[in-house]
Amino acid sequence: MKGMTLAWLLFNEERKEKHHRYFSWVQGLLMVFIVTLSLASENIQYYLQDNLRNLLGADAVISQPNALTPEHQAYLTELSEKMVVTRQVDTTLLHDGSWQRTKLKAVGEGYPLQGQLKIATALNGEGVAASAGPESGNIWLDERLFNSLSLNIGDEVVLSEQRFVVSQILLHEPDRIREGYSSTMRAMINAKDLERLNFPPELVHYRYLLAGDKTQVSDILSWQKEVLPAAVISHQQGAHPLALFWKRTENFFGLMSIILFFMAAIAIEQLMQLSMKREKYFTAVCMSLGSKRSVGLKISLLKWLFSLIMIIPFVLVISAACHWLIIDWMQSTFSDLQWHWDTSVALSSLAAVTFILMVFQLPVWIAITQSSVARLLNDVKKDKGFWMTKLSAVAVFCLVAWVYSDNGLLTAMMLGALALSVVLMVTSSWAVLTVGEKVSQPFSGLVPFTLFMMKQRLLTKSTQILGVGLCAFLLLFTLMVLRDLGDTITSNQRVNDGNVLISKATESQMADITRWADEQNVEIRQSKPFVFAKLLKVNGETLDEYAEQPSQSLDTMKTSIRLHWSQAVPSNNRIIKGSWWSENSAWDQVSIEPEVMTDLGLQIGDRLTFFVGQQELAFTITASHVYAGAGSITFWVQMPPSALAYIDAPKYSMASMELPKDKWSQLGELWKKHPTLQMVTMKEMTERFDANLAMLTDVVSSFALLISLLAGIVILSSIHALESKEKRKNSIIMSFGFSRKTCLMLNVFEWVITALTAAFGSVAGAYFAGLMVYQSQFSLTYTPDFIWMFATVAVILVLVVGTGVLASRRNLDTSIRHLMAEG
C-alpha cells in the first residue's frame, strides 16, 4: 500500500514535466488509432451481418450463369419450403436519344419470397410496399436511372427494340445482397417479358431464392457442394459477400499502422533517455536506503499504469468521436449504416495497445534490474538499454505485421517500402553530415561549426531526420504520386486503348462491332477472346480447404475469371517464370499472373481445376506472366488455343476502339441492336478512377495527419531530451564572446540542414516508390511534376524549421553563469 501511495505521489510530480506529456501524447495517439480502427471495422461487420439478414430475401440463394436442369429444380423444391426464380441481365435502356447501362431483373410469381419490395410514383416520394413485381409491359426503374434519363411516370423506354411503360420508381429490393453497394443502376420487369426480348441465353444470370429452416438450408448447402460446385450460394448463417473485403481493408490499415508505431518508437526512444536515467537513479537511491531492487521496479510499473489509466477516458471519448466521423463519412456508401458502440471491442483494443506499449517500456524495466548503489558513484555508460530499445521496437513491428497480415505480398510491399524509406533517410543523413563536416573542415564560420556539432550527435540528428522524413515521405507519396497517377493512366489508356472499352461481347456481337467499325471508319485497337471460368481445386483440394488467408485474388477466383487463350505471348505481357507453350505441346497448361500466384501460394507445376461451361478441366501451371504495358486488356489466367477443343462454353471478347467525336451519336444505334453489349467510355472510366482516387486520398491524408502529429512529437521529444546539452553548448559558445543571436543562428542553420536532409530523403523515397508502383502495377514510366514537388519541399522546410526553432527557444535561456554553476 505504501508503495502504491509513493508511486502515486511521484506520478503526480512527474506528470507536470514535458517529457511525461509527450509520452502521454504518443500513447494516446496510438490508442486512438487502434481503438477507432477496431470500432469502425466491427461496426461495418455488424452492419453487414444485419444487412445479410435483411437483404438476402431468402434463407438461401443459389446464383449461377446457367439455368438449373428440371431435375435439379425439382430436387430443390423438395428440399426447401418454397423456391422463387429471378433472372438478371446487363443491358442498355434508351429514351429520346439518351442511353443508360442498367442491370435488369425479371421476376415472376411468388416474388418477393421474403422481405419487402418498395416502390413510389415520384422521386423522393414516400415508398409503399408492393406484393408482387411489375405487370407485363411495365418496367420499374431505380431513382438514379429514372433521374438520369429525365423520365416521368408513364413515359416509355426502349429495351431491345421493345417498348416498356415506366409505371413505378423502384426504391428497395429485398434480395439485393450482392448488388447493394454497386453503382450499377437497376430496373425490374415481369418474367414473361424477358422471353420476348430474345437475350442470348449465355448472358442471362439465374438466382434461386429458397425458404427453409436450418436443417433444410444445411441439406441444400451439402447438395450444392456436391452437385453444383461452381454455383455461388449465400445463406443467413454464412458471411456477407463483402465481409471478406472489409476484413482485408482493416488489415491494410492495420499494416499501415506500422508507420505509426515506427514514429512512436522514435519518439519513445528519445523520451526514454530521460526516464531510464531517472528510474535507475531512483532505484539506486532506494537500494542505498535498504530497500530491495524490486521496490523500484514495482513503483516504475505502478507509475506507468497510472499514466495509462489517466489517458484512457480521453482516448475513449476521442475514439468515439473519430468513429462517429468515419461512420458518417461512409454513409455515402452504406446508406443505412448507423453508429454502433461496442464496449467489448474498445476494451479488447485498449488491452492490445497496452501490451504493445508494455513491450516499448521493457527496456526501462530491464535497466532497473541492472541498477545498483555503485552507479550512484560511477555511472556506467554502456548497458543493454540501447539494444533493448531497438529490439522492443522490432518486436512490436513483427507483432503488428503478424496480427494484420493476410497475405505475404501485401505485408512484403508495406514492410519493404518502409524499410527502403528508413534506409534512404539514414543513409542520406549520415552522408550529408559526414561529407559536409569533412568538406567544411578547412573553413570557418557558422555553417561549418553547425555541421561539426551535428556530426557529433549523428545518432540523435538521424532520429530527427527519420521522424520528419517519414512524415514528409507519406505526405509526398499521397499528394504527389496519387495526384499524377490519374493523368498518367488516362493518357496511357487513350494512346493504347482508345476512348471506348468493350468489356464483354458475344461472338455475334463482336462480329457486328467489327462490321460497324469498318463501315464507320472506326479503329479497333485491341480485341481478345475469353471464356468464363471458376477455380474449384488446387492440387486436388477445394479452395476452402487449400486457402488459409483471405485475398482479393481468392475472392475473385471463387466467383469467376476471364480465361484467355493465345498461342504466342501477348504483346502486353512478359514471361518472368517458367516457359510458354509451343505449338505441339500439351493443351492442359496455364500461365498465371505473379500477384495471383503469391496471394494463393501457387508454384510452377501446381494443378488447378477450373469449372468451364458445365465441365471440370484440370490445368498445370507452366508459366507466370506480368503486364508489360502497351494496352490495358490483360488476363490473370491464359491457356493455349488447343484447349478449346476440350471446352464447350460460350465465348466472349474484350476490345477497345478509338471513336471520333462525330461518331458518338452512332453508339445509340449499336446499343439499340445489342442492348446487352457491355461498353464503357474513357470518360466514365476516368470519373470512376478519380472518385476512387479521391476516396483513397482522403483516407491516406487523414492517416498522414496522425503521422504529422507524431512527427511533431518526435521533434519536441528530441529537443527536450537534449535540452541540458544544448544549454551547455550555448553557454560555452557565449563564453567565447558570442551573443545569443549567434546561438540562435546556429540553431536555425541546424534545423535548415535537418529539414533539407529530410526533404531530400522524402522526395527521393517518394520518387523511387512512384517508379516501383508505376512499373510493377501499370508498366508505366513515372514522370513527376517537379515544380509541384519542389513547392511541396519548400513548405516542408518552412514548417520543420519553424517548428524546430520555436520549440528549441528555451535552449537559449542560458548564460556563462549557468556553465560556471555546473562546473
N, C-alpha and C positions, 0 to 999 in steps of 0.2 A: 504493500500500500504506500509506504514511504517512497519507494522507487517511482511509482506512478505519479505521486504528488510532485516529486523533484522533476520528473520528465515534463510534466505539465507546466511547471514554473519556467524551466529552461526553454520549452517550446514557445511560451508567450513572450519571452525575451527575444528569441531568435526570429520570430515571425515579423518583427518590425524592421529587420535588416533586408537590404536589397536582394542579396543572393537567395534568401528564402522566398521572396516574392517571385523572382524569376523562376525558381524551381517549381513553385505552385502553378505558375502560368504554363510551363511546359507540361506538367502533369495534367492540368485542366484541359489543355488543347487536345492532347491525345485521348483523354477520356471522352470529351465531347464528340470527337470524330468517330470513334469506335461505337459508342452508345447510339449516336444518331444513325450511323450506317446500319447497325443491327436492328434498331427500331423500325427504320424505313423499310428494310428488307422483309422483316417479319410482318409489317403492316400490309405490304404488297402480296406476300404469300397467303396471308389470312384472307385478303380480298379475293385473290384468285380461287382459293378453295371455296369460298362462299359463292363466287361467281360461277364456279363449276356446277354447284347445286342448282343455281337459278337460271343458268343459260345453256344447260345441256339439252333441255327439252325432252328428256327421256331418262330412263335408268341406265341405258347403254345405247351407244350409237356406233354402228359399223359403217365405215366410209371406204369406198374404193372406186376406181375409174370404170369398172365394168358392172353390168347387171348380174345379180345372182341367178343361178340356174333355178328353174321351177322347183327342183328337188330341195335345193338349199333354202329357198324361201319357205317352202312347206315345213321344213325341219325347224327353222327359226320361229315360225308361227306356233309350232307345238311347244318349243322351249319357253316362249315368252307369253305373257298375258295378252299383249296386243302389239302389232307392228304397223308402222306407217312408213311409206317410202317417199322421199323427196329427191328431186334431180336438180343439178345445178350445171350451168354452163357460162363461160365468159363470152360476152357478146358486146355489140355496139347498138345503141339506140340513136335514131335520127329524128330531128324535129326542125322544120323550117331551115334547112341547110346547116344546122348545127349537129354535132355528134358527141357522144359521151360513152366511154367504156363503162360497163357495168357487169356485175355478177347476177345472173338471172336464176331465180329459184322457181321451180314448178312444184306446186303442192296439190294434193288431192283429198280424197275422203279420209276423215279421221285426223287431219291436221288442224290445229296443233295437238300433239299427243299429250304433252304436259306443259304447264306454264301458260302465260297469257300473251296473245297476239294483239298488239295495239295499233290503231290507225287514227287518222284525223283528216279533216276536209280542208284545212288551212295550215300554212306554215306557222309554227309556234302555237298551233291550236291545242286545245285540251284533248288528250288521247282518250279513245273509248276502246273497250275490249271487243274483239271480233271472234266469233265462234268458229269461223271457217275462213279459208283463203278467198281470193278473188273469184268472181264468176267468170265463165268463159267469155272471151272478148275483152275483158278488162285487165288492167295492169296497175299494180301499186308500186310507187317509187319512194325511195327514202328521201329525206328532206334535202340533202345535198344534191342529189340527182335531179329532183324536182326543181330546185332553185337554179342549178347550173344550166338547164335547158329553157329557163324562163317560162315555165308552164303554168296553166291554170287547170283546176279541176274540170274535166270534160274535154280537154284537148286530146288530140290524137298523136301518137308517136308511131314510128315505123320500125319494125323489127323483122329482119329477114324478109323484106318486101311484104310484110303483113301489117295491118293497122290494128292498134290497140287503143282503147279509151282509158285515159288516166282517171280513175274513179276515187282513189284514196291516196293519202300520204302514209307511208309505212314508218311507224315510229319504233316498234320493238318486235323482234322475233325471238321466241323462247329457245330456239335451237341454234343460236348463232355463236356458239362457243369458240369455234376456230377462226371466225372472221370478226370477232368482237372488237379487235383493235387494228383491223386492216383499214387502209384508206380507200379501198375499193368501194365504189357506190353500188347500191343494192336495188333490185327490182324483183317483183313476185307476180307470177301468172298462175292460171289454172293448169293442172297437169294435162287436161285434154288438149289445150292449145299447143303444147310442146310438140305434139305429133305433126301438126300441120306446118311447123317451122322448118322441118326437114334438116335439123342439125346433124352433122356427121356423128355417128354413134360413138366414135372414139373420143369425142370432145365433151361428152356428157358424163358428169360425175354423179355417182349414186350414194345416197345415205339411207340407212335403215334405222329408224328410231324404234327402240324396243322398250316396253314396260315389263317390269318383273321384280320379284323380291330378290334378296341377297343370294339365295340358293340358285334361282334361275339365272341371275347375272353371272354367277360363278360358273354355271354349266355352259353359258354362252361363251364366256372367255376361254374355257377349255376347248370347246368346239372350234372357235375361231383360230386358235393357235395351231390346231391340227389340220383343219380343212382349208382355212383362208389365211395362211401365214403372211401374205403381202397386204392384207387389209389393215386399215388403221382403226383401232377401237378406242372409244372414250367411255368411261363409266364413272358414276358418282363416288365410288370407293377408290378411284385412281387419282392420278396427279393431273393438274391443269396443263393443257398443251404449252402454256407459256411459263410454267413453274421452273422448268429447267433453264430457260433463257434468263429469267431474273435471278436464279441462283448463280449463274455464270457472271451476270452483271455485278452482283455483290462480291464475287470472288475477284473480279477485275479491280474494283475499287479497293478491296482488301489488300491486293498486291501493290496497288499504287501507294497504300499507306506505308510501305517500306520506306519511301522517300521521307514521309513524316517522321518515322522512327529514326531514320538516319540523321535528320536535322535535330531531333530531340537528343540523340546520343551525343552530337557535337556540343549542344548547349549544356547537357548534364555533365559531360566531361570537364567543361570549363568550370562549372559550379562546384564540382567535386574537389577541385584543387583546394578550395577553401574549407568545405565541410569535412573532408577527410583529415586535413591537418588539425582542425578544431576537435573532432571526435577523438582522434588519437591522443591529443594533448589532455583532453578531459579525462579519458580513461586512465592515462598515466598518473594524473594527479590523484584520482580516486584510489589507485593502487598504492600510491605513496602514503595514503592515509589509512591503509589497512584493508581496503575493500578488494573484492575479487574482480578479475577482468570481466567476468560475466555481468557485473553490475553496469559497466559502461556499455556493453553490448545490449543489455535489456533496455537501458534508458534511450539509447540511439534508436532501437526498434520502436519503442513507445512514441518517441517524438515523430518518427516517420509516419506511424499510424495516425497520430493526432493531425498531422498535416493533410493526410488523405481525407479523414473524416470531416475536416473543416471545409474542404472544397467540394465534396460530393453534392451537397444541396445546390450549390451554384451550377455544377455540372448537369444535374438533372433538369434544372429549370432551363438552362441554355439549350440542352439537347432536345427538350420538349419543344422549344420554340423553333429550332432548326428542323426538327422532324415535321412540325406543322407546315413550315415553309416549303419543304420538299414535297409533301403530300399535296399541298395547294398547287404547286407548280406542275405536278404530274396529273392533275385532274383534267388537263387538256388532252391527255392520252387515255386515262381511265375516268370516264365521266362520273361514275358512281363511287369512286374511291373516297373513303372517309377516313379522317384522322382517328387512329386507334392506339391507345396507350397500353403497353404490355409490361407490367411491373417485373415479371419474372425475366423477361428478355433484358430489361435495363439492368437488373441486378447481376445477371449472369455476365453481361458485357463488362460491367464495372469490376467484377471479380477477375475476369480475364485480363483486363488492363492493369489491375492491381498486381497480378502475378508478373506481368511484363515489367512494370515499374520496380518490383521487388528484385528482378534479375539485374536491372540497371543499378540498384542500390547495393548489390552484393559486394562490390569492391570495397565500399566503405566499411561494411561489417567484417570483411576479411582483414582489412587493415587494422581494425580494433583488436582482433585476436592476436595481432603481432605487436601490439603496443606494450611498452614496458617502462618502468621507472627510469631506466638508463637513457631512454630517449629524451627525457627532460633535460639531461645534461649534455647529451651528444646525439643530436638528431641525425638519423641515418637517411640519406637522400634516396638511396636506391632501395626499392622494395617491390613487391609483386603488384602494387596498386595500379601501375601504369598498364601492365599487360592484362590484368583482370578487367580493367575498364574496357579494353578493346575486345576481349573475349566475351564479356557480357553483352556488348553491342552485337557482335556476330551471332551469339546465341538467340538474341531477340529477332534478328533478321531471319534466321533459319526457322524459328518458331512461327513467325507471321507467314513466311512463304509456305510452310507445311500446312498451316490451317487453311489458307485461302487458295492454294494451288489446285486447279482442276485439270491441268494438262501440262506436260513438260515444256511445250513450245511457248505458251504464254508466260510461264514462270521464267524460262530462259531469256526471253526477249526483255522482260521487265528488269530482271537482275543484271542482264548483260548491258542494257542501256545505262542503268545506274552505275555499274562498275566502270564502264567506259567514261562516263562523266566524271566520276571521282578520280580515276587515273589521270584524266586530262587536266583537271583542276590542280591536283597535287604536283604533277609534272611541270605545269606552267608556272605555278607559284615558286617551286624550287628553282626552275631555270631563270625566271626573272630576277629573283632576289640574289641568287648565287652569281650569275653572269653580271647583273647590274652592279653588285658590290665589287667584283673583280675589276670590271672596266672602269669604275669611278674611283678606284684607289689612288691614282696619281693626282686627282683633282681635289679641290677643297670647296666647301660651300654646303648649303643646307641639304640639297638633294643627295650628294654622296654620303653625307652623315646619316641621312634618313635611311638610305639603303643599307648602310653598315649596321644601324641599330635593328632594322627589320631582319637582317640576316642572322643576328644574334638570337632572335626569337622566331626562328624559322618555323618551328612546330606550331606555335601559337598563331602566327600570321597565316600559315597554311590552313588552320582550322577556320579562321575568319573568312578566308577566301573561299573555302569549301562551302560554308554556310550561305554566303552571299551568292556565290557562283551557281549552286544548285537551284536556288530560288530563281535567279535570272534565267537559267537554262530552261526550267519548266515554263516560265512565262514566255520566253522567246519561242520555244518549240510550239506552244499552244497558239500564240498570236501570229507568229511569222510563218511557220511551216504549214499549219492548217489554213491560214489565210491564202497562201499561194496555191494550195492543193486544188481548190475548186477550179481556178482559172487554168491551171496546167492540164488537169484531166479533161476539162471541157474542150480546150484547143486540140489536145491529142486525139480525142474521140472524133472531133469534127474532121480532122485530117484523114484518119484511118477508117472511121465507121460511117461518115456522113452525118445526116441530121435526122434520120428515121431508123429505128431499130425494130425489126420483126422478131419477137421473142418466141413465137410458136406459130407455125403454119403447116397445114397438112400437105400431102403431096399434090393434090389437085389445086389447093390454094397457091402453092409455090409456083406451079406451072402457070396459073393465071397471072400471078405477080410478074413473072418473067416476061410473059407476052405483053402485059400492060406497060412494063418498064421499057420494052423495045418500042412500043407504039408512042409512048410519051417522051422518048429520048431521055429516060432517067437511068442513071448509073447505079448498078448494084455492086456495092463494094465487096461484100462477103456473103457467102451462103454455105452453111454447114449442116449436114443431116444428123439426126439423132433419134433414139428411141428412149422411152422412159423405162427406168429400172429401179428396183428396190433391193438393197443389200439385206440378205437374210442371215447368212452364216459366214464366219471366218474360221477356216481350218476345221470345219465340221461343227463348231459351236455357234449357237444362236447369238445375236448381238447382245441380248440381255445377259447371257452367260459370259460372253467374251469381254465386253466393255466394262471397265471399272470406274472410269472418270467421265463426267459429262463434258461435252464439247459441241461446238456448232456443227462440225463435220458429222458427228454421230447423230445429232438431231435430224440433219438433212438426209443422211443415208437411211434413216428409219422410215422416211416418208417416200421420196422419190428423187432420182437424179437423172440428168440427161447423159445418156451413154452414146458417145460419138464413135464413128469408125473412119479410119484413114489408113491407107497403105503406107504413105510416107509421113515423116514427122511434119506436122503443120508448121507453116512459116512463122507463126507467132509463138511457137513452143521450142523448147530446147531440152534435150535429154541430159540429166545430171547423174543418173544411176541406172545400172542395168543396160539392156540393149533393146532397141526397137525390133519389131518382127520383120522378117524378109518375106518375099512373095510366096515361097513354098513352105513356110513354117506352119506350125500348128495354129488352129483357129482360136483355141481357148486361152488367149493371152490378153492381158490388160496392162495399161500404163496408168499410174496414179500420181496425182499432184503430191509433192512432198508434205504440204501442210496437212493434208488428209492422212497421209501415212504416219506423220508424227502424232496427230490427235488420236488416231485409232491404234497406234503402236504396231503398224504393219511393217513387214520386211519383204524384200525381194524373195520370191518363192512361196509366199503365203497363198493359200487357196481361198478364193472368195466365191460365194454362191449368191447369185442375183436372181430375182424374180422378174422376168421379162415377158410381157404379154400375159399368158396363162401358164408359163412353164418355168421351172428352175434350171439355171445354167451355171456351171462352175467354171471359173477362170483362174489362171495362175498369174500372179504379179511378176512381170519380167522387166519392167522399166518404171522410171519415175521422171516426169516431165515438169518443167516450170514454164510460166508465162514469160515470154521474151519480148513483148511489145508488138507494135505494128498490127493493130486490130484487137479489139477487146473481146471478141467471141472466142472463148476457150472453154474447155471442159475438164472436170475433175477426173473422169474416167474415160479412157479411149481403148478401142479394140480394133483388130484387123477386119477388113471388109469380108473376109472369108467366113466370119462368124455369122453373117446374115443368113447363110444357108440353113442355120440351125434355129433361127429366130422367126417366130410368127407373131408379129406385133405391129401396130400402127407406126408409121414412120413420119417424122416431122422435120422441119428445118428452122434454123435461126439464120437471119440475114440482116444486112444493113444496106442502106442506099442513100444517095445524095439527091434530095428533091429540090429543084429550083423554086423560087418564090411563086412564079406564075403557075406552078403545078399543084400547090397546096389544096386548091379547091377540088382537085380530082380525087383526093383521098376519100371524100364522101362517097363517091361512086364505087370505089374499091370496097369500102366498108358496107355499102348497101348490098353489094353482091355477096360479100363474105363477112357477115356480122360477127362471126366467131374468130376472125383473124386478130391475133394479138400483136398490136403495134404500139410503139411509144415514140414520141418525138424527142429530139435532143433538148428542147425547151423544158418538157416535162421531167426528163431525167435530171437536168440541171437544177430545177426547182426542188426536186426530192433530195438531191445531194446537198444542196445549200441548206435545206431545212434540217437534215441530219447533222450537217457540219455545224450549224448554229447551235443545235442542242448540245453537241459534243463540246463546243467552245464554251458554252455557258457552264457546263458541269466542271470542265477542267479549270476554267477561270475561277470558279468558286473554290475548287481544291487548291489552286495556286494562292488564293487569299490566305489559307492556313499556312502554306509554305512561307509566304511573305511575313506572317506574324512570327513564325518560328525563326526566320532569318533575322528579324529584328531582335528577338530574344538572344540569338547567338551573338550578335554584335554587342548587346548590352552585357551579356554574361562574360564575354571575353574582356571587355573593358573593366568590368567590376573585378574580375579575377586578378587582373594585373594593375589595379589601381595603385597599390602601395609601391610597386616597382616603377610605375610611370611617374609618380610623385617624386620618388628618389632620383630618377633620371632628370626630371625638370629642375630639381634643386641643384644637382651637380652642374647642369648647363648654366644656371643662373649664377653659380659660384664663380664661373669664369668671366663674369661681367656681362652676360647676355640678358636680355629682358624677357618678360613673359610673352611679348609679341613674337620673339624668336621661337619660343617653345610652341606657341600657337601655330606658327608657320610650319614647324617641323611636324606637328600633328596633322595639319592639313595635307602636307606632302605625303605623309604616311598613308592617310586614307585615300588620297588620289591614286597612289600606286596600288593599294589594295583593291580599289574599285576597278582600275584599269585591268589588273590581272584577272579579277573575277569576270569582268565583262569579256575579255579575250577568251577565257576558257569557256564561258557560257555560249558565246557566239560560235566558237569552233565546234563545241559539242552539239549545238542545235543544227549547225550546217552538216556535220557528218551524220547525225541522226536523220536529217532530212534526206541526205543521199541514200542512206540504207533503206529508209521507208519507201522512197520513190522507186528504188531499183528492185527491192525484194517484192513489193506488193503491186507495183504498177509498171515496172520495167521502163521507167522514165528517168530523164536527167533532171536533177533539181537545180533550178536557177533562181536564187532568192532575189528579192528586191533590196539591193544593197543600201539605197538611200533610206528606206524604211528601217532596215536593220541598224544602221549607224545612228539614226534618230532614236531608236529604242535604247541603244547603248548609252547615248548621251543622257537620257532620262535616268537610266540605272546609275550612272556616275553621279549625277546631281543628288539623287535620293540617298545613295550609300555614303557619299562624302558628307552630306548634310547631317544624316543620322549619326554617323561616327563622330563628327566634330562636336555636335551638340551634346551627345551622350558622354563624351570624354572631357567636357569642360571642367569637371571637378578635379581632374588631374593637374590643372594649372593652379589650383588653390594650395600652393606650397611656397616655401621660401628657404633661404640658406639656413635660417634659424631651425627649421624642421630637420634639416640634414644634420646640423650640429647636435640637436636633441637626440637623434637616433644613434649618432656616434658615441 
